[in-house]
Amino acid sequence: MYFYKVPGNKNGKLSLKVYRDQILEPIVKPWLERGDSFILEEDNDSGHGGGSSSNIVAAWKRKYGLDSYFNCSNSPDLAPIENCWQPPKQYLKRFPHWDEFETRELAHEAWQSISQKFINERVDSMPQRLQDCIEMEGRMTGY
């Protein structure tokens, strides 16, 4: 879990520059340099650079050979990570947290409490999710 700061941004949205400088460079780039094999799934947030192939994030991804794809922003059924957020949210509700530091600590504890097995089960459910999505003609499937 990684927290980033949104400098001078009144709407709290992730900018292309913040995404590149605070997430891609310090977090993702070392994985690529180590030779880790992965494809980065991103939602359709404008800060992820999906709006254009010529923005600074798209250029960064090309430069470093980052394979990524944009998931359907309004379709949590097709994003296994979305179902992984429920246990941390339930964990956080058990504790009063008032300041930024405490909230971050609790969020980190909550995320660490999710087992890799739990995450793998969500990923392994994708073939069935896709089939259900087809059968429901794109409507919500219950995942």
N, CA, C and O atoms as a GROMACS GRO file, in nm:
protein
  572
    1MET      N    1   0.085  -0.116   0.000
    1MET     CA    2   0.000   0.000   0.000
    1MET      C    3   0.090   0.123   0.000
    1MET      O    4   0.190   0.129   0.072
    2TYR      N    5   0.054   0.218  -0.081
    2TYR     CA    6   0.136   0.338  -0.096
    2TYR      C    7   0.046   0.461  -0.091
    2TYR      O    8  -0.059   0.465  -0.154
    3PHE      N    9   0.089   0.560  -0.016
    3PHE     CA   10   0.016   0.686  -0.007
    3PHE      C   11   0.094   0.793  -0.082
    3PHE      O   12   0.217   0.795  -0.078
    4TYR      N   13   0.023   0.879  -0.150
    4TYR     CA   14   0.088   0.987  -0.222
    4TYR      C   15   0.025   1.119  -0.181
    4TYR      O   16  -0.087   1.122  -0.130
    5LYS      N   17   0.096   1.227  -0.204
    5LYS     CA   18   0.046   1.360  -0.170
    5LYS      C   19   0.001   1.430  -0.297
    5LYS      O   20   0.065   1.420  -0.402
    6VAL      N   21  -0.110   1.501  -0.287
    6VAL     CA   22  -0.163   1.576  -0.400
    6VAL      C   23  -0.135   1.723  -0.373
    6VAL      O   24  -0.213   1.790  -0.306
    7PRO      N   25  -0.022   1.775  -0.426
    7PRO     CA   26   0.015   1.914  -0.396
    7PRO      C   27  -0.069   2.015  -0.474
    7PRO      O   28  -0.086   2.003  -0.595
    8GLY      N   29  -0.121   2.113  -0.403
    8GLY     CA   30  -0.190   2.225  -0.466
    8GLY      C   31  -0.308   2.187  -0.553
    8GLY      O   32  -0.343   2.261  -0.646
    9ASN      N   33  -0.368   2.076  -0.526
    9ASN     CA   34  -0.479   2.029  -0.609
    9ASN      C   35  -0.605   2.032  -0.525
    9ASN      O   36  -0.618   1.955  -0.430
   10LYS      N   37  -0.697   2.119  -0.558
   10LYS     CA   38  -0.816   2.139  -0.475
   10LYS      C   39  -0.918   2.026  -0.486
   10LYS      O   40  -0.998   2.007  -0.395
   11ASN      N   41  -0.916   1.952  -0.596
   11ASN     CA   42  -1.017   1.848  -0.611
   11ASN      C   43  -0.969   1.711  -0.565
   11ASN      O   44  -1.046   1.614  -0.568
   12GLY      N   45  -0.844   1.700  -0.521
   12GLY     CA   46  -0.793   1.573  -0.470
   12GLY      C   47  -0.764   1.469  -0.576
   12GLY      O   48  -0.730   1.355  -0.544
   13LYS      N   49  -0.777   1.505  -0.704
   13LYS     CA   50  -0.753   1.408  -0.810
   13LYS      C   51  -0.604   1.390  -0.836
   13LYS      O   52  -0.524   1.483  -0.820
   14LEU      N   53  -0.570   1.272  -0.876
   14LEU     CA   54  -0.434   1.237  -0.911
   14LEU      C   55  -0.398   1.300  -1.045
   14LEU      O   56  -0.469   1.280  -1.144
   15SER      N   57  -0.290   1.376  -1.048
   15SER     CA   58  -0.248   1.437  -1.174
   15SER      C   59  -0.147   1.345  -1.244
   15SER      O   60  -0.090   1.256  -1.182
   16LEU      N   61  -0.126   1.369  -1.371
   16LEU     CA   62  -0.028   1.293  -1.447
   16LEU      C   63   0.111   1.305  -1.384
   16LEU      O   64   0.182   1.206  -1.369
   17LYS      N   65   0.148   1.428  -1.346
   17LYS     CA   66   0.280   1.452  -1.286
   17LYS      C   67   0.296   1.379  -1.153
   17LYS      O   68   0.399   1.317  -1.129
   18VAL      N   69   0.195   1.386  -1.068
   18VAL     CA   70   0.202   1.317  -0.938
   18VAL      C   71   0.212   1.166  -0.960
   18VAL      O   72   0.290   1.099  -0.893
   19TYR      N   73   0.134   1.113  -1.053
   19TYR     CA   74   0.137   0.969  -1.079
   19TYR      C   75   0.276   0.926  -1.127
   19TYR      O   76   0.331   0.826  -1.080
   20ARG      N   77   0.332   1.003  -1.219
   20ARG     CA   78   0.466   0.970  -1.269
   20ARG      C   79   0.572   0.983  -1.159
   20ARG      O   80   0.653   0.893  -1.139
   21ASP      N   81   0.570   1.098  -1.088
   21ASP     CA   82   0.677   1.129  -0.993
   21ASP      C   83   0.665   1.057  -0.859
   21ASP      O   84   0.766   1.030  -0.795
   22GLN      N   85   0.543   1.027  -0.816
   22GLN     CA   86   0.526   0.968  -0.683
   22GLN      C   87   0.488   0.820  -0.685
   22GLN      O   88   0.494   0.753  -0.582
   23ILE      N   89   0.451   0.769  -0.801
   23ILE     CA   90   0.414   0.627  -0.806
   23ILE      C   91   0.499   0.552  -0.909
   23ILE      O   92   0.565   0.454  -0.874
   24LEU      N   93   0.497   0.595  -1.033
   24LEU     CA   94   0.572   0.522  -1.135
   24LEU      C   95   0.722   0.522  -1.109
   24LEU      O   96   0.786   0.417  -1.111
   25GLU      N   97   0.779   0.640  -1.084
   25GLU     CA   98   0.925   0.649  -1.063
   25GLU      C   99   0.972   0.572  -0.938
   25GLU      O  100   1.057   0.484  -0.949
   26PRO      N  101   0.918   0.604  -0.819
   26PRO     CA  102   0.974   0.540  -0.700
   26PRO      C  103   0.924   0.398  -0.672
   26PRO      O  104   0.992   0.322  -0.604
   27ILE      N  105   0.808   0.362  -0.723
   27ILE     CA  106   0.750   0.232  -0.690
   27ILE      C  107   0.761   0.134  -0.806
   27ILE      O  108   0.814   0.024  -0.790
   28VAL      N  109   0.713   0.171  -0.922
   28VAL     CA  110   0.705   0.080  -1.036
   28VAL      C  111   0.839   0.064  -1.107
   28VAL      O  112   0.875  -0.047  -1.147
   29LYS      N  113   0.913   0.172  -1.122
   29LYS     CA  114   1.041   0.166  -1.194
   29LYS      C  115   1.138   0.063  -1.134
   29LYS      O  116   1.199  -0.012  -1.211
   30PRO      N  117   1.155   0.056  -1.001
   30PRO     CA  118   1.244  -0.047  -0.946
   30PRO      C  119   1.201  -0.190  -0.981
   30PRO      O  120   1.285  -0.277  -1.000
   31TRP      N  121   1.070  -0.213  -0.988
   31TRP     CA  122   1.023  -0.347  -1.028
   31TRP      C  123   1.068  -0.378  -1.170
   31TRP      O  124   1.114  -0.488  -1.199
   32LEU      N  125   1.054  -0.279  -1.259
   32LEU     CA  126   1.095  -0.298  -1.398
   32LEU      C  127   1.246  -0.318  -1.408
   32LEU      O  128   1.292  -0.403  -1.483
   33GLU      N  129   1.322  -0.239  -1.332
   33GLU     CA  130   1.468  -0.251  -1.335
   33GLU      C  131   1.515  -0.385  -1.281
   33GLU      O  132   1.618  -0.436  -1.324
   34ARG      N  133   1.441  -0.442  -1.187
   34ARG     CA  134   1.473  -0.574  -1.131
   34ARG      C  135   1.438  -0.686  -1.228
   34ARG      O  136   1.484  -0.799  -1.213
   35GLY      N  137   1.358  -0.654  -1.327
   35GLY     CA  138   1.316  -0.755  -1.423
   35GLY      C  139   1.190  -0.829  -1.382
   35GLY      O  140   1.159  -0.935  -1.438
   36ASP      N  141   1.117  -0.775  -1.284
   36ASP     CA  142   0.991  -0.838  -1.243
   36ASP      C  143   0.896  -0.845  -1.362
   36ASP      O  144   0.888  -0.750  -1.441
   37SER      N  145   0.827  -0.954  -1.374
   37SER     CA  146   0.732  -0.973  -1.484
   37SER      C  147   0.591  -0.944  -1.433
   37SER      O  148   0.541  -1.014  -1.345
   38PHE      N  149   0.527  -0.843  -1.488
   38PHE     CA  150   0.392  -0.808  -1.447
   38PHE      C  151   0.327  -0.719  -1.552
   38PHE      O  152   0.394  -0.659  -1.636
   39ILE      N  153   0.196  -0.713  -1.546
   39ILE     CA  154   0.118  -0.619  -1.626
   39ILE      C  155   0.040  -0.536  -1.526
   39ILE      O  156  -0.032  -0.591  -1.443
   40LEU      N  157   0.053  -0.406  -1.534
   40LEU     CA  158  -0.011  -0.316  -1.438
   40LEU      C  159  -0.155  -0.290  -1.479
   40LEU      O  160  -0.181  -0.237  -1.587
   41GLU      N  161  -0.248  -0.326  -1.391
   41GLU     CA  162  -0.388  -0.295  -1.414
   41GLU      C  163  -0.418  -0.160  -1.351
   41GLU      O  164  -0.385  -0.136  -1.235
   42GLU      N  165  -0.479  -0.073  -1.428
   42GLU     CA  166  -0.515   0.059  -1.379
   42GLU      C  167  -0.663   0.083  -1.404
   42GLU      O  168  -0.720   0.031  -1.499
   43ASP      N  169  -0.723   0.164  -1.317
   43ASP     CA  170  -0.860   0.203  -1.348
   43ASP      C  171  -0.852   0.318  -1.447
   43ASP      O  172  -0.744   0.355  -1.491
   44ASN      N  173  -0.962   0.373  -1.480
   44ASN     CA  174  -0.964   0.473  -1.587
   44ASN      C  175  -0.944   0.615  -1.534
   44ASN      O  176  -0.989   0.711  -1.596
   45ASP      N  177  -0.877   0.630  -1.420
   45ASP     CA  178  -0.848   0.762  -1.365
   45ASP      C  179  -0.765   0.841  -1.466
   45ASP      O  180  -0.671   0.787  -1.524
   46SER      N  181  -0.799   0.965  -1.486
   46SER     CA  182  -0.727   1.046  -1.585
   46SER      C  183  -0.579   1.059  -1.551
   46SER      O  184  -0.497   1.077  -1.641
   47GLY      N  185  -0.543   1.050  -1.425
   47GLY     CA  186  -0.403   1.058  -1.384
   47GLY      C  187  -0.318   0.942  -1.432
   47GLY      O  188  -0.195   0.952  -1.433
   48HIS      N  189  -0.382   0.833  -1.471
   48HIS     CA  190  -0.308   0.717  -1.519
   48HIS      C  191  -0.265   0.730  -1.664
   48HIS      O  192  -0.196   0.644  -1.718
   49GLY      N  193  -0.307   0.840  -1.728
   49GLY     CA  194  -0.257   0.870  -1.862
   49GLY      C  195  -0.331   0.808  -1.977
   49GLY      O  196  -0.279   0.802  -2.088
   50GLY      N  197  -0.452   0.761  -1.954
   50GLY     CA  198  -0.525   0.696  -2.062
   50GLY      C  199  -0.588   0.789  -2.163
   50GLY      O  200  -0.632   0.745  -2.269
   51GLY      N  201  -0.594   0.917  -2.133
   51GLY     CA  202  -0.661   1.011  -2.221
   51GLY      C  203  -0.588   1.041  -2.350
   51GLY      O  204  -0.649   1.089  -2.446
   52SER      N  205  -0.459   1.013  -2.355
   52SER     CA  206  -0.380   1.048  -2.472
   52SER      C  207  -0.255   0.961  -2.476
   52SER      O  208  -0.205   0.919  -2.371
   53SER      N  209  -0.207   0.936  -2.594
   53SER     CA  210  -0.083   0.857  -2.605
   53SER      C  211   0.040   0.947  -2.603
   53SER      O  212   0.153   0.899  -2.613
   54SER      N  213   0.019   1.079  -2.590
   54SER     CA  214   0.133   1.171  -2.594
   54SER      C  215   0.154   1.245  -2.462
   54SER      O  216   0.232   1.340  -2.457
   55ASN      N  217   0.088   1.204  -2.354
   55ASN     CA  218   0.108   1.272  -2.226
   55ASN      C  219   0.231   1.216  -2.154
   55ASN      O  220   0.290   1.118  -2.199
   56ILE      N  221   0.269   1.278  -2.043
   56ILE     CA  222   0.394   1.241  -1.974
   56ILE      C  223   0.389   1.101  -1.915
   56ILE      O  224   0.493   1.035  -1.906
   57VAL      N  225   0.272   1.054  -1.876
   57VAL     CA  226   0.261   0.918  -1.822
   57VAL      C  227   0.274   0.816  -1.935
   57VAL      O  228   0.346   0.717  -1.920
   58ALA      N  229   0.205   0.838  -2.045
   58ALA     CA  230   0.216   0.747  -2.160
   58ALA      C  231   0.360   0.741  -2.210
   58ALA      O  232   0.410   0.634  -2.244
   59ALA      N  233   0.428   0.856  -2.213
   59ALA     CA  234   0.568   0.861  -2.256
   59ALA      C  235   0.656   0.781  -2.160
   59ALA      O  236   0.745   0.709  -2.203
   60TRP      N  237   0.630   0.794  -2.030
   60TRP     CA  238   0.707   0.721  -1.929
   60TRP      C  239   0.689   0.571  -1.948
   60TRP      O  240   0.785   0.495  -1.945
   61LYS      N  241   0.565   0.529  -1.968
   61LYS     CA  242   0.537   0.386  -1.986
   61LYS      C  243   0.609   0.331  -2.110
   61LYS      O  244   0.664   0.221  -2.106
   62ARG      N  245   0.609   0.407  -2.218
   62ARG     CA  246   0.680   0.365  -2.339
   62ARG      C  247   0.830   0.356  -2.312
   62ARG      O  248   0.896   0.258  -2.349
   63LYS      N  249   0.884   0.459  -2.248
   63LYS     CA  250   1.029   0.465  -2.222
   63LYS      C  251   1.077   0.344  -2.142
   63LYS      O  252   1.183   0.289  -2.171
   64TYR      N  253   0.999   0.304  -2.042
   64TYR     CA  254   1.042   0.195  -1.954
   64TYR      C  255   0.978   0.060  -1.990
   64TYR      O  256   1.001  -0.039  -1.921
   65GLY      N  257   0.901   0.056  -2.097
   65GLY     CA  258   0.842  -0.070  -2.142
   65GLY      C  259   0.739  -0.127  -2.046
   65GLY      O  260   0.728  -0.249  -2.032
   66LEU      N  261   0.664  -0.041  -1.980
   66LEU     CA  262   0.563  -0.088  -1.885
   66LEU      C  263   0.439  -0.136  -1.959
   66LEU      O  264   0.374  -0.059  -2.031
   67ASP      N  265   0.407  -0.262  -1.941
   67ASP     CA  266   0.283  -0.316  -1.995
   67ASP      C  267   0.172  -0.284  -1.896
   67ASP      O  268   0.182  -0.317  -1.778
   68SER      N  269   0.067  -0.221  -1.944
   68SER     CA  270  -0.046  -0.188  -1.856
   68SER      C  271  -0.174  -0.192  -1.937
   68SER      O  272  -0.172  -0.190  -2.060
   69TYR      N  273  -0.283  -0.198  -1.865
   69TYR     CA  274  -0.413  -0.188  -1.932
   69TYR      C  275  -0.510  -0.119  -1.839
   69TYR      O  276  -0.492  -0.120  -1.717
   70PHE      N  277  -0.611  -0.059  -1.897
   70PHE     CA  278  -0.712   0.011  -1.820
   70PHE      C  279  -0.834  -0.079  -1.804
   70PHE      O  280  -0.890  -0.128  -1.902
   71ASN      N  281  -0.871  -0.099  -1.681
   71ASN     CA  282  -0.990  -0.177  -1.654
   71ASN      C  283  -1.112  -0.087  -1.669
   71ASN      O  284  -1.100   0.036  -1.670
   72CYS      N  285  -1.227  -0.148  -1.681
   72CYS     CA  286  -1.352  -0.073  -1.695
   72CYS      C  287  -1.378   0.002  -1.565
   72CYS      O  288  -1.398  -0.060  -1.460
   73SER      N  289  -1.379   0.132  -1.571
   73SER     CA  290  -1.390   0.213  -1.449
   73SER      C  291  -1.523   0.195  -1.378
   73SER      O  292  -1.529   0.212  -1.256
   74ASN      N  293  -1.627   0.163  -1.448
   74ASN     CA  294  -1.758   0.147  -1.385
   74ASN      C  295  -1.799   0.001  -1.376
   74ASN      O  296  -1.918  -0.030  -1.368
   75SER      N  297  -1.703  -0.090  -1.376
   75SER     CA  298  -1.734  -0.232  -1.374
   75SER      C  299  -1.646  -0.305  -1.274
   75SER      O  300  -1.550  -0.372  -1.312
   76PRO      N  301  -1.678  -0.293  -1.144
   76PRO     CA  302  -1.598  -0.361  -1.043
   76PRO      C  303  -1.598  -0.513  -1.058
   76PRO      O  304  -1.509  -0.580  -1.007
   77ASP      N  305  -1.698  -0.568  -1.128
   77ASP     CA  306  -1.702  -0.712  -1.152
   77ASP      C  307  -1.577  -0.759  -1.226
   77ASP      O  308  -1.535  -0.873  -1.211
   78LEU      N  309  -1.519  -0.670  -1.306
   78LEU     CA  310  -1.406  -0.708  -1.389
   78LEU      C  311  -1.271  -0.670  -1.328
   78LEU      O  312  -1.169  -0.675  -1.397
   79ALA      N  313  -1.270  -0.631  -1.203
   79ALA     CA  314  -1.146  -0.592  -1.136
   79ALA      C  315  -1.134  -0.669  -1.004
   79ALA      O  316  -1.198  -0.633  -0.906
   80PRO      N  317  -1.052  -0.774  -1.001
   80PRO     CA  318  -1.041  -0.854  -0.878
   80PRO      C  319  -0.999  -0.772  -0.756
   80PRO      O  320  -1.038  -0.803  -0.644
   81ILE      N  321  -0.920  -0.667  -0.778
   81ILE     CA  322  -0.873  -0.587  -0.665
   81ILE      C  323  -0.987  -0.516  -0.594
   81ILE      O  324  -0.980  -0.492  -0.473
   82GLU      N  325  -1.092  -0.483  -0.667
   82GLU     CA  326  -1.205  -0.413  -0.605
   82GLU      C  327  -1.266  -0.494  -0.492
   82GLU      O  328  -1.305  -0.438  -0.390
   83ASN      N  329  -1.274  -0.626  -0.510
   83ASN     CA  330  -1.330  -0.711  -0.405
   83ASN      C  331  -1.236  -0.730  -0.288
   83ASN      O  332  -1.277  -0.776  -0.182
   84CYS      N  333  -1.112  -0.694  -0.305
   84CYS     CA  334  -1.015  -0.707  -0.195
   84CYS      C  335  -1.023  -0.590  -0.098
   84CYS      O  336  -0.964  -0.596   0.010
   85TRP      N  337  -1.095  -0.484  -0.133
   85TRP     CA  338  -1.103  -0.367  -0.045
   85TRP      C  339  -1.204  -0.385   0.068
   85TRP      O  340  -1.195  -0.313   0.168
   86GLN      N  341  -1.298  -0.477   0.057
   86GLN     CA  342  -1.400  -0.490   0.161
   86GLN      C  343  -1.342  -0.527   0.298
   86GLN      O  344  -1.377  -0.463   0.396
   87PRO      N  345  -1.253  -0.628   0.309
   87PRO     CA  346  -1.197  -0.659   0.441
   87PRO      C  347  -1.122  -0.541   0.506
   87PRO      O  348  -1.141  -0.518   0.626
   88PRO      N  349  -1.039  -0.466   0.432
   88PRO     CA  350  -0.974  -0.351   0.497
   88PRO      C  351  -1.075  -0.246   0.544
   88PRO      O  352  -1.058  -0.186   0.650
   89LYS      N  353  -1.180  -0.223   0.464
   89LYS     CA  354  -1.281  -0.125   0.505
   89LYS      C  355  -1.348  -0.169   0.634
   89LYS      O  356  -1.372  -0.088   0.724
   90GLN      N  357  -1.379  -0.298   0.645
   90GLN     CA  358  -1.441  -0.350   0.768
   90GLN      C  359  -1.344  -0.337   0.885
   90GLN      O  360  -1.386  -0.303   0.996
   91TYR      N  361  -1.217  -0.363   0.862
   91TYR     CA  362  -1.116  -0.350   0.967
   91TYR      C  363  -1.109  -0.206   1.018
   91TYR      O  364  -1.107  -0.183   1.139
   92LEU      N  365  -1.107  -0.111   0.926
   92LEU     CA  366  -1.097   0.031   0.964
   92LEU      C  367  -1.217   0.077   1.046
   92LEU      O  368  -1.203   0.163   1.133
   93LYS      N  369  -1.334   0.022   1.018
   93LYS     CA  370  -1.454   0.063   1.090
   93LYS      C  371  -1.448   0.027   1.238
   93LYS      O  372  -1.522   0.083   1.319
   94ARG      N  373  -1.362  -0.066   1.274
   94ARG     CA  374  -1.352  -0.109   1.415
   94ARG      C  375  -1.277  -0.009   1.502
   94ARG      O  376  -1.284  -0.017   1.624
   95PHE      N  377  -1.206   0.083   1.441
   95PHE     CA  378  -1.121   0.175   1.516
   95PHE      C  379  -1.156   0.320   1.487
   95PHE      O  380  -1.178   0.357   1.371
   96PRO      N  381  -1.162   0.402   1.590
   96PRO     CA  382  -1.175   0.546   1.563
   96PRO      C  383  -1.037   0.597   1.517
   96PRO      O  384  -0.936   0.569   1.581
   97HIS      N  385  -1.033   0.669   1.409
   97HIS     CA  386  -0.907   0.726   1.362
   97HIS      C  387  -0.935   0.870   1.319
   97HIS      O  388  -1.029   0.898   1.245
   98TRP      N  389  -0.851   0.957   1.366
   98TRP     CA  390  -0.880   1.099   1.350
   98TRP      C  391  -0.775   1.176   1.273
   98TRP      O  392  -0.807   1.274   1.206
   99ASP      N  393  -0.653   1.134   1.280
   99ASP     CA  394  -0.550   1.212   1.210
   99ASP      C  395  -0.491   1.130   1.095
   99ASP      O  396  -0.513   1.010   1.083
  100GLU      N  397  -0.415   1.199   1.011
  100GLU     CA  398  -0.359   1.136   0.892
  100GLU      C  399  -0.268   1.019   0.926
  100GLU      O  400  -0.276   0.914   0.863
  101PHE      N  401  -0.181   1.036   1.026
  101PHE     CA  402  -0.087   0.931   1.063
  101PHE      C  403  -0.161   0.806   1.108
  101PHE      O  404  -0.131   0.695   1.062
  102GLU      N  405  -0.256   0.822   1.197
  102GLU     CA  406  -0.330   0.707   1.248
  102GLU      C  407  -0.411   0.638   1.137
  102GLU      O  408  -0.418   0.516   1.132
  103THR      N  409  -0.470   0.716   1.051
  103THR     CA  410  -0.546   0.660   0.940
  103THR      C  411  -0.455   0.578   0.849
  103THR      O  412  -0.492   0.469   0.806
  104ARG      N  413  -0.337   0.630   0.820
  104ARG     CA  414  -0.242   0.556   0.736
  104ARG      C  415  -0.198   0.427   0.802
  104ARG      O  416  -0.193   0.322   0.738
  105GLU      N  417  -0.167   0.434   0.932
  105GLU     CA  418  -0.125   0.314   1.005
  105GLU      C  419  -0.233   0.207   1.003
  105GLU      O  420  -0.205   0.090   0.977
  106LEU      N  421  -0.356   0.248   1.030
  106LEU     CA  422  -0.466   0.152   1.031
  106LEU      C  423  -0.492   0.095   0.892
  106LEU      O  424  -0.520  -0.024   0.877
  107ALA      N  425  -0.483   0.179   0.790
  107ALA     CA  426  -0.503   0.132   0.653
  107ALA      C  427  -0.396   0.030   0.616
  107ALA      O  428  -0.425  -0.071   0.552
  108HIS      N  429  -0.272   0.057   0.656
  108HIS     CA  430  -0.163  -0.037   0.629
  108HIS      C  431  -0.187  -0.169   0.702
  108HIS      O  432  -0.173  -0.276   0.642
  109GLU      N  433  -0.223  -0.163   0.829
  109GLU     CA  434  -0.254  -0.285   0.906
  109GLU      C  435  -0.368  -0.362   0.839
  109GLU      O  436  -0.361  -0.484   0.825
  110ALA      N  437  -0.470  -0.291   0.798
  110ALA     CA  438  -0.586  -0.355   0.735
  110ALA      C  439  -0.546  -0.426   0.607
  110ALA      O  440  -0.586  -0.540   0.583
  111TRP      N  441  -0.465  -0.360   0.524
  111TRP     CA  442  -0.424  -0.421   0.398
  111TRP      C  443  -0.335  -0.543   0.424
  111TRP      O  444  -0.346  -0.644   0.354
  112GLN      N  445  -0.247  -0.533   0.525
  112GLN     CA  446  -0.159  -0.645   0.558
  112GLN      C  447  -0.236  -0.766   0.610
  112GLN      O  448  -0.187  -0.879   0.604
  113SER      N  449  -0.356  -0.742   0.660
  113SER     CA  450  -0.436  -0.853   0.714
  113SER      C  451  -0.497  -0.940   0.605
  113SER      O  452  -0.550  -1.047   0.634
  114ILE      N  453  -0.492  -0.896   0.481
  114ILE     CA  454  -0.546  -0.975   0.370
  114ILE      C  455  -0.442  -1.077   0.327
  114ILE      O  456  -0.327  -1.041   0.298
  115SER      N  457  -0.482  -1.202   0.322
  115SER     CA  458  -0.387  -1.307   0.285
  115SER      C  459  -0.369  -1.312   0.133
  115SER      O  460  -0.458  -1.273   0.057
  116GLN      N  461  -0.254  -1.361   0.092
  116GLN     CA  462  -0.231  -1.380  -0.052
  116GLN      C  463  -0.331  -1.480  -0.107
  116GLN      O  464  -0.374  -1.469  -0.222
  117LYS      N  465  -0.369  -1.578  -0.027
  117LYS     CA  466  -0.470  -1.676  -0.069
  117LYS      C  467  -0.601  -1.607  -0.105
  117LYS      O  468  -0.663  -1.639  -0.206
  118PHE      N  469  -0.644  -1.512  -0.021
  118PHE     CA  470  -0.767  -1.437  -0.046
  118PHE      C  471  -0.757  -1.362  -0.180
  118PHE      O  472  -0.851  -1.365  -0.260
  119ILE      N  473  -0.644  -1.297  -0.203
  119ILE     CA  474  -0.624  -1.224  -0.328
  119ILE      C  475  -0.624  -1.320  -0.447
  119ILE      O  476  -0.687  -1.294  -0.549
  120ASN      N  477  -0.552  -1.431  -0.434
  120ASN     CA  478  -0.546  -1.529  -0.542
  120ASN      C  479  -0.684  -1.584  -0.577
  120ASN      O  480  -0.714  -1.606  -0.694
  121GLU      N  481  -0.766  -1.605  -0.475
  121GLU     CA  482  -0.902  -1.654  -0.500
  121GLU      C  483  -0.981  -1.555  -0.584
  121GLU      O  484  -1.060  -1.595  -0.670
  122ARG      N  485  -0.962  -1.425  -0.561
  122ARG     CA  486  -1.031  -1.324  -0.641
  122ARG      C  487  -0.981  -1.326  -0.786
  122ARG      O  488  -1.060  -1.314  -0.880
  123VAL      N  489  -0.851  -1.342  -0.802
  123VAL     CA  490  -0.795  -1.350  -0.938
  123VAL      C  491  -0.844  -1.478  -1.007
  123VAL      O  492  -0.883  -1.474  -1.124
  124ASP      N  493  -0.843  -1.589  -0.934
  124ASP     CA  494  -0.887  -1.716  -0.992
  124ASP      C  495  -1.035  -1.716  -1.030
  124ASP      O  496  -1.078  -1.798  -1.110
  125SER      N  497  -1.111  -1.625  -0.972
  125SER     CA  498  -1.255  -1.618  -1.003
  125SER      C  499  -1.283  -1.546  -1.135
  125SER      O  500  -1.398  -1.542  -1.179
  126MET      N  501  -1.181  -1.490  -1.199
  126MET     CA  502  -1.204  -1.410  -1.319
  126MET      C  503  -1.271  -1.484  -1.434
  126MET      O  504  -1.360  -1.426  -1.497
  127PRO      N  505  -1.234  -1.607  -1.466
  127PRO     CA  506  -1.307  -1.673  -1.576
  127PRO      C  507  -1.458  -1.681  -1.549
  127PRO      O  508  -1.539  -1.658  -1.639
  128GLN      N  509  -1.495  -1.714  -1.426
  128GLN     CA  510  -1.637  -1.721  -1.393
  128GLN      C  511  -1.701  -1.582  -1.396
  128GLN      O  512  -1.814  -1.567  -1.440
  129ARG      N  513  -1.629  -1.482  -1.349
  129ARG     CA  514  -1.680  -1.344  -1.353
  129ARG      C  515  -1.710  -1.301  -1.496
  129ARG      O  516  -1.815  -1.243  -1.525
  130LEU      N  517  -1.616  -1.331  -1.585
  130LEU     CA  518  -1.635  -1.294  -1.725
  130LEU      C  519  -1.755  -1.366  -1.785
  130LEU      O  520  -1.835  -1.306  -1.858
  131GLN      N  521  -1.768  -1.494  -1.753
  131GLN     CA  522  -1.883  -1.570  -1.803
  131GLN      C  523  -2.013  -1.512  -1.748
  131GLN      O  524  -2.110  -1.496  -1.822
  132ASP      N  525  -2.014  -1.480  -1.619
  132ASP     CA  526  -2.134  -1.421  -1.558
  132ASP      C  527  -2.168  -1.287  -1.621
  132ASP      O  528  -2.285  -1.255  -1.643
  133CYS      N  529  -2.065  -1.209  -1.651
  133CYS     CA  530  -2.086  -1.078  -1.712
  133CYS      C  531  -2.149  -1.093  -1.851
  133CYS      O  532  -2.238  -1.016  -1.889
  134ILE      N  533  -2.103  -1.193  -1.925
  134ILE     CA  534  -2.162  -1.220  -2.057
  134ILE      C  535  -2.308  -1.262  -2.042
  134ILE      O  536  -2.396  -1.213  -2.112
  135GLU      N  537  -2.332  -1.354  -1.948
  135GLU     CA  538  -2.469  -1.403  -1.927
  135GLU      C  539  -2.564  -1.293  -1.878
  135GLU      O  540  -2.683  -1.295  -1.910
  136MET      N  541  -2.511  -1.198  -1.802
  136MET     CA  542  -2.593  -1.088  -1.750
  136MET      C  543  -2.597  -0.969  -1.848
  136MET      O  544  -2.651  -0.863  -1.816
  137GLU      N  545  -2.539  -0.988  -1.966
  137GLU     CA  546  -2.536  -0.885  -2.070
  137GLU      C  547  -2.480  -0.753  -2.019
  137GLU      O  548  -2.530  -0.645  -2.050
  138GLY      N  549  -2.374  -0.765  -1.939
  138GLY     CA  550  -2.304  -0.647  -1.890
  138GLY      C  551  -2.358  -0.588  -1.762
  138GLY      O  552  -2.298  -0.495  -1.707
  139ARG      N  553  -2.470  -0.639  -1.713
  139ARG     CA  554  -2.524  -0.586  -1.586
  139ARG      C  555  -2.446  -0.645  -1.469
  139ARG      O  556  -2.367  -0.738  -1.486
  140MET      N  557  -2.469  -0.590  -1.351
  140MET     CA  558  -2.400  -0.635  -1.229
  140MET      C  559  -2.420  -0.785  -1.209
  140MET      O  560  -2.527  -0.839  -1.234
  141THR      N  561  -2.313  -0.849  -1.163
  141THR     CA  562  -2.317  -0.994  -1.145
  141THR      C  563  -2.318  -1.038  -1.000
  141THR      O  564  -2.343  -1.155  -0.971
  142GLY      N  565  -2.292  -0.949  -0.909
  142GLY     CA  566  -2.290  -0.987  -0.769
  142GLY      C  567  -2.150  -1.001  -0.711
  142GLY      O  568  -2.135  -1.029  -0.592
  143TYR      N  569  -2.048  -0.981  -0.792
  143TYR     CA  570  -1.912  -0.987  -0.738
  143TYR      C  571  -1.876  -0.856  -0.674
  143TYR      O  572  -1.766  -0.841  -0.622
   0.00000   0.00000   0.00000
